[in-house]
Amino acid sequence: QVQLVESGGGLVQPGGSLRLSCAASGFTFSGYAMSWYRQAPGKERELVATITSTGTYRNYADSVKGRFSISTDNAKNTVSLQMNSLESEDTAVYYCNARSGYFRSDYWGQGTQVTVSS
């Protein structure tokens, strides 16, 4: 079965760092764009970062640019989101997403909570 499982969320103080991980099973990254989304209470889901399967293209939301970094570990079939200089506004549930226009597939993880607070 296809599955995306996020981990690494938790409570962190403003200015701190956190690394999220998304482990994929049932498929490989080839042909997929991997993304991190987040959704705060009362707000719509927003795209945080995207990386292509080859890693040749990366894109970030303006709000996280320069602070967050998305990467993949092909050997482990894992996509990570390194979050630095965290702000309270970063508090949200973070979701891992895999999408392929070629395979016409769209997979989601269950989400992991990130809370930035003093």
C-alpha positions in Angstrom: 0.0 0.0 0.0 1.0 3.6 -0.5 1.7 5.4 2.7 3.3 8.7 3.8 4.1 9.0 7.5 5.3 12.2 9.0 7.4 12.5 12.1 9.5 15.0 14.0 6.9 17.5 15.1 6.7 18.9 18.5 7.0 21.9 20.7 9.8 24.3 20.1 10.6 27.8 21.2 10.7 30.8 18.9 14.0 30.9 17.1 14.5 27.2 17.5 14.8 24.5 14.9 13.0 21.4 14.1 13.4 18.8 11.4 10.3 17.0 10.0 10.6 13.7 8.2 8.2 11.9 5.8 8.8 8.3 5.1 7.2 6.9 2.0 6.3 3.3 1.4 4.6 1.6 -1.5 6.2 3.8 -4.1 9.4 5.6 -4.9 10.0 9.3 -5.5 10.7 8.9 -9.1 8.2 10.9 -11.1 6.8 12.6 -8.1 7.0 16.0 -6.7 7.3 16.0 -2.9 5.8 18.8 -0.9 5.2 19.9 2.6 1.9 21.7 3.4 0.7 23.1 6.6 -2.6 24.1 8.1 -3.2 26.2 11.1 -6.5 26.3 13.0 -9.1 28.3 11.1 -6.9 28.7 8.0 -6.7 26.9 4.7 -3.9 24.5 3.9 -0.9 26.2 2.4 2.0 25.0 0.4 5.3 25.4 2.3 7.9 23.7 0.1 8.2 21.5 -2.9 11.0 19.5 -4.4 11.1 17.4 -7.6 12.1 13.8 -7.5 15.5 14.8 -9.0 16.0 17.7 -6.6 16.6 20.0 -9.5 13.7 22.2 -8.6 12.8 23.5 -5.1 10.3 26.1 -4.2 9.3 27.7 -1.0 6.5 29.9 0.3 7.7 33.5 0.8 7.0 33.2 4.5 9.5 30.4 5.0 12.1 31.2 2.3 15.5 31.4 3.8 14.5 29.6 7.0 13.2 26.2 5.7 14.9 23.7 3.5 13.3 20.7 1.8 15.4 17.7 0.9 15.1 14.1 -0.1 17.0 11.0 0.9 16.4 8.6 -2.0 18.1 5.7 -0.3 15.6 5.9 2.5 12.7 7.1 0.3 12.3 10.0 2.7 11.6 13.7 2.4 12.6 16.1 5.1 11.9 19.7 6.0 14.5 21.5 8.1 12.9 24.4 9.8 15.1 27.0 11.4 14.4 30.3 13.0 10.9 29.2 13.8 8.3 31.7 14.6 4.9 31.4 16.3 3.3 31.9 12.9 4.8 28.6 11.9 2.6 26.7 14.3 0.4 24.3 12.3 -0.1 20.7 11.3 2.4 19.9 8.7 1.5 17.4 6.0 3.6 15.5 3.5 2.4 15.2 0.0 3.4 13.3 -3.1 2.0 14.2 -6.4 2.6 13.0 -9.9 0.9 14.4 -13.0 2.3 11.5 -14.9 0.9 8.8 -12.7 -2.2 10.9 -11.8 -1.6 10.2 -8.2 -1.9 12.4 -5.1 -0.9 11.0 -1.7 -1.0 12.6 1.7 0.4 11.8 5.1 -1.6 12.1 8.4 0.2 15.2 9.5 2.4 16.1 12.4 1.9 19.0 14.8 4.4 21.8 15.1 3.9 24.2 17.9 6.2 27.2 18.3 5.7 28.9 21.6 7.6 30.3 24.6 
